[in-house]
Amino acid sequence: MQVTINGSPREVPDSVTVRELVVHLGLADGPVAVEINREIITRAEHATRRVSGGDIVEVVHLVGGG
């Protein structure tokens, strides 16, 4: 299915959860913040919240540094 991730159209598997999407994007190594259609998705919801075709997803991967 087609969704928009960080401003770019992308094909992702149908019925993917937020957690599965994060893994699909290769961002499972660290903490991420996810927003779908301008709604922040809490970490507790990542395993159950599904992404739908046409959704606008913003994913921020947090990295440490100094």
Phi and psi restraints in degrees (range 20) as a CNS / XPLOR table:
assign (resid 1 and name C) (resid 2 and name N)
       (resid 2 and name CA) (resid 2 and name C) 1.0 -99.7 20.0 2
assign (resid 2 and name N) (resid 2 and name CA)
       (resid 2 and name C) (resid 3 and name N) 1.0 128.8 20.0 2
assign (resid 2 and name C) (resid 3 and name N)
       (resid 3 and name CA) (resid 3 and name C) 1.0 -134.4 20.0 2
assign (resid 3 and name N) (resid 3 and name CA)
       (resid 3 and name C) (resid 4 and name N) 1.0 167.8 20.0 2
assign (resid 3 and name C) (resid 4 and name N)
       (resid 4 and name CA) (resid 4 and name C) 1.0 -107.8 20.0 2
assign (resid 4 and name N) (resid 4 and name CA)
       (resid 4 and name C) (resid 5 and name N) 1.0 122.7 20.0 2
assign (resid 4 and name C) (resid 5 and name N)
       (resid 5 and name CA) (resid 5 and name C) 1.0 -119.0 20.0 2
assign (resid 5 and name N) (resid 5 and name CA)
       (resid 5 and name C) (resid 6 and name N) 1.0 119.4 20.0 2
assign (resid 5 and name C) (resid 6 and name N)
       (resid 6 and name CA) (resid 6 and name C) 1.0 49.6 20.0 2
assign (resid 6 and name N) (resid 6 and name CA)
       (resid 6 and name C) (resid 7 and name N) 1.0 41.4 20.0 2
assign (resid 6 and name C) (resid 7 and name N)
       (resid 7 and name CA) (resid 7 and name C) 1.0 88.3 20.0 2
assign (resid 7 and name N) (resid 7 and name CA)
       (resid 7 and name C) (resid 8 and name N) 1.0 -2.9 20.0 2
assign (resid 7 and name C) (resid 8 and name N)
       (resid 8 and name CA) (resid 8 and name C) 1.0 -118.7 20.0 2
assign (resid 8 and name N) (resid 8 and name CA)
       (resid 8 and name C) (resid 9 and name N) 1.0 134.3 20.0 2
assign (resid 8 and name C) (resid 9 and name N)
       (resid 9 and name CA) (resid 9 and name C) 1.0 -65.6 20.0 2
assign (resid 9 and name N) (resid 9 and name CA)
       (resid 9 and name C) (resid 10 and name N) 1.0 137.2 20.0 2
assign (resid 9 and name C) (resid 10 and name N)
       (resid 10 and name CA) (resid 10 and name C) 1.0 -141.7 20.0 2
assign (resid 10 and name N) (resid 10 and name CA)
       (resid 10 and name C) (resid 11 and name N) 1.0 148.4 20.0 2
assign (resid 10 and name C) (resid 11 and name N)
       (resid 11 and name CA) (resid 11 and name C) 1.0 -93.4 20.0 2
assign (resid 11 and name N) (resid 11 and name CA)
       (resid 11 and name C) (resid 12 and name N) 1.0 129.7 20.0 2
assign (resid 11 and name C) (resid 12 and name N)
       (resid 12 and name CA) (resid 12 and name C) 1.0 -132.1 20.0 2
assign (resid 12 and name N) (resid 12 and name CA)
       (resid 12 and name C) (resid 13 and name N) 1.0 160.8 20.0 2
assign (resid 12 and name C) (resid 13 and name N)
       (resid 13 and name CA) (resid 13 and name C) 1.0 -60.2 20.0 2
assign (resid 13 and name N) (resid 13 and name CA)
       (resid 13 and name C) (resid 14 and name N) 1.0 147.1 20.0 2
assign (resid 13 and name C) (resid 14 and name N)
       (resid 14 and name CA) (resid 14 and name C) 1.0 -62.8 20.0 2
assign (resid 14 and name N) (resid 14 and name CA)
       (resid 14 and name C) (resid 15 and name N) 1.0 148.5 20.0 2
assign (resid 14 and name C) (resid 15 and name N)
       (resid 15 and name CA) (resid 15 and name C) 1.0 56.3 20.0 2
assign (resid 15 and name N) (resid 15 and name CA)
       (resid 15 and name C) (resid 16 and name N) 1.0 30.7 20.0 2
assign (resid 15 and name C) (resid 16 and name N)
       (resid 16 and name CA) (resid 16 and name C) 1.0 -75.2 20.0 2
assign (resid 16 and name N) (resid 16 and name CA)
       (resid 16 and name C) (resid 17 and name N) 1.0 141.0 20.0 2
assign (resid 16 and name C) (resid 17 and name N)
       (resid 17 and name CA) (resid 17 and name C) 1.0 -84.6 20.0 2
assign (resid 17 and name N) (resid 17 and name CA)
       (resid 17 and name C) (resid 18 and name N) 1.0 167.5 20.0 2
assign (resid 17 and name C) (resid 18 and name N)
       (resid 18 and name CA) (resid 18 and name C) 1.0 -59.5 20.0 2
assign (resid 18 and name N) (resid 18 and name CA)
       (resid 18 and name C) (resid 19 and name N) 1.0 -44.7 20.0 2
assign (resid 18 and name C) (resid 19 and name N)
       (resid 19 and name CA) (resid 19 and name C) 1.0 -59.9 20.0 2
assign (resid 19 and name N) (resid 19 and name CA)
       (resid 19 and name C) (resid 20 and name N) 1.0 -45.5 20.0 2
assign (resid 19 and name C) (resid 20 and name N)
       (resid 20 and name CA) (resid 20 and name C) 1.0 -63.2 20.0 2
assign (resid 20 and name N) (resid 20 and name CA)
       (resid 20 and name C) (resid 21 and name N) 1.0 -37.0 20.0 2
assign (resid 20 and name C) (resid 21 and name N)
       (resid 21 and name CA) (resid 21 and name C) 1.0 -63.8 20.0 2
assign (resid 21 and name N) (resid 21 and name CA)
       (resid 21 and name C) (resid 22 and name N) 1.0 -43.4 20.0 2
assign (resid 21 and name C) (resid 22 and name N)
       (resid 22 and name CA) (resid 22 and name C) 1.0 -60.4 20.0 2
assign (resid 22 and name N) (resid 22 and name CA)
       (resid 22 and name C) (resid 23 and name N) 1.0 -42.3 20.0 2
assign (resid 22 and name C) (resid 23 and name N)
       (resid 23 and name CA) (resid 23 and name C) 1.0 -64.8 20.0 2
assign (resid 23 and name N) (resid 23 and name CA)
       (resid 23 and name C) (resid 24 and name N) 1.0 -45.5 20.0 2
assign (resid 23 and name C) (resid 24 and name N)
       (resid 24 and name CA) (resid 24 and name C) 1.0 -57.0 20.0 2
assign (resid 24 and name N) (resid 24 and name CA)
       (resid 24 and name C) (resid 25 and name N) 1.0 -35.8 20.0 2
assign (resid 24 and name C) (resid 25 and name N)
       (resid 25 and name CA) (resid 25 and name C) 1.0 -82.6 20.0 2
assign (resid 25 and name N) (resid 25 and name CA)
       (resid 25 and name C) (resid 26 and name N) 1.0 -4.1 20.0 2
assign (resid 25 and name C) (resid 26 and name N)
       (resid 26 and name CA) (resid 26 and name C) 1.0 75.6 20.0 2
assign (resid 26 and name N) (resid 26 and name CA)
       (resid 26 and name C) (resid 27 and name N) 1.0 27.9 20.0 2
assign (resid 26 and name C) (resid 27 and name N)
       (resid 27 and name CA) (resid 27 and name C) 1.0 -113.5 20.0 2
assign (resid 27 and name N) (resid 27 and name CA)
       (resid 27 and name C) (resid 28 and name N) 1.0 20.4 20.0 2
assign (resid 27 and name C) (resid 28 and name N)
       (resid 28 and name CA) (resid 28 and name C) 1.0 -78.7 20.0 2
assign (resid 28 and name N) (resid 28 and name CA)
       (resid 28 and name C) (resid 29 and name N) 1.0 -7.4 20.0 2
assign (resid 28 and name C) (resid 29 and name N)
       (resid 29 and name CA) (resid 29 and name C) 1.0 -73.7 20.0 2
assign (resid 29 and name N) (resid 29 and name CA)
       (resid 29 and name C) (resid 30 and name N) 1.0 -23.1 20.0 2
assign (resid 29 and name C) (resid 30 and name N)
       (resid 30 and name CA) (resid 30 and name C) 1.0 -140.7 20.0 2
assign (resid 30 and name N) (resid 30 and name CA)
       (resid 30 and name C) (resid 31 and name N) 1.0 180.0 20.0 2
assign (resid 30 and name C) (resid 31 and name N)
       (resid 31 and name CA) (resid 31 and name C) 1.0 -68.4 20.0 2
assign (resid 31 and name N) (resid 31 and name CA)
       (resid 31 and name C) (resid 32 and name N) 1.0 144.5 20.0 2
assign (resid 31 and name C) (resid 32 and name N)
       (resid 32 and name CA) (resid 32 and name C) 1.0 -133.8 20.0 2
assign (resid 32 and name N) (resid 32 and name CA)
       (resid 32 and name C) (resid 33 and name N) 1.0 154.0 20.0 2
assign (resid 32 and name C) (resid 33 and name N)
       (resid 33 and name CA) (resid 33 and name C) 1.0 -113.6 20.0 2
assign (resid 33 and name N) (resid 33 and name CA)
       (resid 33 and name C) (resid 34 and name N) 1.0 134.1 20.0 2
assign (resid 33 and name C) (resid 34 and name N)
       (resid 34 and name CA) (resid 34 and name C) 1.0 -127.4 20.0 2
assign (resid 34 and name N) (resid 34 and name CA)
       (resid 34 and name C) (resid 35 and name N) 1.0 136.2 20.0 2
assign (resid 34 and name C) (resid 35 and name N)
       (resid 35 and name CA) (resid 35 and name C) 1.0 -128.2 20.0 2
assign (resid 35 and name N) (resid 35 and name CA)
       (resid 35 and name C) (resid 36 and name N) 1.0 133.5 20.0 2
assign (resid 35 and name C) (resid 36 and name N)
       (resid 36 and name CA) (resid 36 and name C) 1.0 -121.5 20.0 2
assign (resid 36 and name N) (resid 36 and name CA)
       (resid 36 and name C) (resid 37 and name N) 1.0 122.6 20.0 2
assign (resid 36 and name C) (resid 37 and name N)
       (resid 37 and name CA) (resid 37 and name C) 1.0 50.1 20.0 2
assign (resid 37 and name N) (resid 37 and name CA)
       (resid 37 and name C) (resid 38 and name N) 1.0 44.7 20.0 2
assign (resid 37 and name C) (resid 38 and name N)
       (resid 38 and name CA) (resid 38 and name C) 1.0 70.3 20.0 2
assign (resid 38 and name N) (resid 38 and name CA)
       (resid 38 and name C) (resid 39 and name N) 1.0 15.7 20.0 2
assign (resid 38 and name C) (resid 39 and name N)
       (resid 39 and name CA) (resid 39 and name C) 1.0 -113.6 20.0 2
assign (resid 39 and name N) (resid 39 and name CA)
       (resid 39 and name C) (resid 40 and name N) 1.0 123.9 20.0 2
assign (resid 39 and name C) (resid 40 and name N)
       (resid 40 and name CA) (resid 40 and name C) 1.0 -70.7 20.0 2
assign (resid 40 and name N) (resid 40 and name CA)
       (resid 40 and name C) (resid 41 and name N) 1.0 131.5 20.0 2
assign (resid 40 and name C) (resid 41 and name N)
       (resid 41 and name CA) (resid 41 and name C) 1.0 -100.6 20.0 2
assign (resid 41 and name N) (resid 41 and name CA)
       (resid 41 and name C) (resid 42 and name N) 1.0 117.8 20.0 2
assign (resid 41 and name C) (resid 42 and name N)
       (resid 42 and name CA) (resid 42 and name C) 1.0 -68.1 20.0 2
assign (resid 42 and name N) (resid 42 and name CA)
       (resid 42 and name C) (resid 43 and name N) 1.0 155.0 20.0 2
assign (resid 42 and name C) (resid 43 and name N)
       (resid 43 and name CA) (resid 43 and name C) 1.0 -57.0 20.0 2
assign (resid 43 and name N) (resid 43 and name CA)
       (resid 43 and name C) (resid 44 and name N) 1.0 -35.7 20.0 2
assign (resid 43 and name C) (resid 44 and name N)
       (resid 44 and name CA) (resid 44 and name C) 1.0 -62.2 20.0 2
assign (resid 44 and name N) (resid 44 and name CA)
       (resid 44 and name C) (resid 45 and name N) 1.0 -24.9 20.0 2
assign (resid 44 and name C) (resid 45 and name N)
       (resid 45 and name CA) (resid 45 and name C) 1.0 -89.7 20.0 2
assign (resid 45 and name N) (resid 45 and name CA)
       (resid 45 and name C) (resid 46 and name N) 1.0 -11.8 20.0 2
assign (resid 45 and name C) (resid 46 and name N)
       (resid 46 and name CA) (resid 46 and name C) 1.0 -56.7 20.0 2
assign (resid 46 and name N) (resid 46 and name CA)
       (resid 46 and name C) (resid 47 and name N) 1.0 -35.8 20.0 2
assign (resid 46 and name C) (resid 47 and name N)
       (resid 47 and name CA) (resid 47 and name C) 1.0 -77.3 20.0 2
assign (resid 47 and name N) (resid 47 and name CA)
       (resid 47 and name C) (resid 48 and name N) 1.0 -20.6 20.0 2
assign (resid 47 and name C) (resid 48 and name N)
       (resid 48 and name CA) (resid 48 and name C) 1.0 -115.3 20.0 2
assign (resid 48 and name N) (resid 48 and name CA)
       (resid 48 and name C) (resid 49 and name N) 1.0 -24.0 20.0 2
assign (resid 48 and name C) (resid 49 and name N)
       (resid 49 and name CA) (resid 49 and name C) 1.0 -73.7 20.0 2
assign (resid 49 and name N) (resid 49 and name CA)
       (resid 49 and name C) (resid 50 and name N) 1.0 125.1 20.0 2
assign (resid 49 and name C) (resid 50 and name N)
       (resid 50 and name CA) (resid 50 and name C) 1.0 -95.5 20.0 2
assign (resid 50 and name N) (resid 50 and name CA)
       (resid 50 and name C) (resid 51 and name N) 1.0 147.1 20.0 2
assign (resid 50 and name C) (resid 51 and name N)
       (resid 51 and name CA) (resid 51 and name C) 1.0 -94.0 20.0 2
assign (resid 51 and name N) (resid 51 and name CA)
       (resid 51 and name C) (resid 52 and name N) 1.0 136.4 20.0 2
assign (resid 51 and name C) (resid 52 and name N)
       (resid 52 and name CA) (resid 52 and name C) 1.0 -110.4 20.0 2
assign (resid 52 and name N) (resid 52 and name CA)
       (resid 52 and name C) (resid 53 and name N) 1.0 155.3 20.0 2
assign (resid 52 and name C) (resid 53 and name N)
       (resid 53 and name CA) (resid 53 and name C) 1.0 -55.6 20.0 2
assign (resid 53 and name N) (resid 53 and name CA)
       (resid 53 and name C) (resid 54 and name N) 1.0 135.7 20.0 2
assign (resid 53 and name C) (resid 54 and name N)
       (resid 54 and name CA) (resid 54 and name C) 1.0 88.7 20.0 2
assign (resid 54 and name N) (resid 54 and name CA)
       (resid 54 and name C) (resid 55 and name N) 1.0 -7.8 20.0 2
assign (resid 54 and name C) (resid 55 and name N)
       (resid 55 and name CA) (resid 55 and name C) 1.0 -63.2 20.0 2
assign (resid 55 and name N) (resid 55 and name CA)
       (resid 55 and name C) (resid 56 and name N) 1.0 150.2 20.0 2
assign (resid 55 and name C) (resid 56 and name N)
       (resid 56 and name CA) (resid 56 and name C) 1.0 -107.5 20.0 2
assign (resid 56 and name N) (resid 56 and name CA)
       (resid 56 and name C) (resid 57 and name N) 1.0 114.4 20.0 2
assign (resid 56 and name C) (resid 57 and name N)
       (resid 57 and name CA) (resid 57 and name C) 1.0 -113.7 20.0 2
assign (resid 57 and name N) (resid 57 and name CA)
       (resid 57 and name C) (resid 58 and name N) 1.0 131.8 20.0 2
assign (resid 57 and name C) (resid 58 and name N)
       (resid 58 and name CA) (resid 58 and name C) 1.0 -115.1 20.0 2
assign (resid 58 and name N) (resid 58 and name CA)
       (resid 58 and name C) (resid 59 and name N) 1.0 128.3 20.0 2
assign (resid 58 and name C) (resid 59 and name N)
       (resid 59 and name CA) (resid 59 and name C) 1.0 -125.0 20.0 2
assign (resid 59 and name N) (resid 59 and name CA)
       (resid 59 and name C) (resid 60 and name N) 1.0 126.0 20.0 2
assign (resid 59 and name C) (resid 60 and name N)
       (resid 60 and name CA) (resid 60 and name C) 1.0 -116.0 20.0 2
assign (resid 60 and name N) (resid 60 and name CA)
       (resid 60 and name C) (resid 61 and name N) 1.0 120.2 20.0 2
assign (resid 60 and name C) (resid 61 and name N)
       (resid 61 and name CA) (resid 61 and name C) 1.0 -95.3 20.0 2
assign (resid 61 and name N) (resid 61 and name CA)
       (resid 61 and name C) (resid 62 and name N) 1.0 120.5 20.0 2
assign (resid 61 and name C) (resid 62 and name N)
       (resid 62 and name CA) (resid 62 and name C) 1.0 -87.2 20.0 2
assign (resid 62 and name N) (resid 62 and name CA)
       (resid 62 and name C) (resid 63 and name N) 1.0 131.7 20.0 2
assign (resid 62 and name C) (resid 63 and name N)
       (resid 63 and name CA) (resid 63 and name C) 1.0 -129.4 20.0 2
assign (resid 63 and name N) (resid 63 and name CA)
       (resid 63 and name C) (resid 64 and name N) 1.0 147.6 20.0 2
assign (resid 63 and name C) (resid 64 and name N)
       (resid 64 and name CA) (resid 64 and name C) 1.0 -90.3 20.0 2
assign (resid 64 and name N) (resid 64 and name CA)
       (resid 64 and name C) (resid 65 and name N) 1.0 162.7 20.0 2
assign (resid 64 and name C) (resid 65 and name N)
       (resid 65 and name CA) (resid 65 and name C) 1.0 -179.4 20.0 2
assign (resid 65 and name N) (resid 65 and name CA)
       (resid 65 and name C) (resid 66 and name N) 1.0 177.8 20.0 2
